[in-house]
Amino acid sequence: MDVVAYASGQVSWTWSLYAAIAQAVKQASGQLAIPVEWGGDWHTLKDGAHFQLPFAAYPA
């Protein structure tokens, strides 16, 4: 899924906001035992707005 940071009444692409969102999603992921991947952790194309369920845990 893709998310957007909304700050001060406007969409923001400020990386630190997406890192904070990722921290919250990862915390919830751990508490709920539902693994997630954040696009900001990728080594090639960094996609701070993107989260997904890992294929290894949820194969098609």
Stockholm file with secondary structure:
# STOCKHOLM 1.0

chainA/1-60         MDVVAYASGQVSWTWSLYAAIAQAVKQASGQLAIPVEWGGDWHTLKDGAHFQLPFAAYPA
#=GR chainA/1-60 SS CBCCEEETTEEECCHHHHHHHHHHHHHHHHHHTCCCEEGGGCSSSCCTTBEECCTTTSCC
#=GC SS_cons        CBCCEEETTEEECCHHHHHHHHHHHHHHHHHHTCCCEEGGGCSSSCCTTBEECCTTTSCC
//
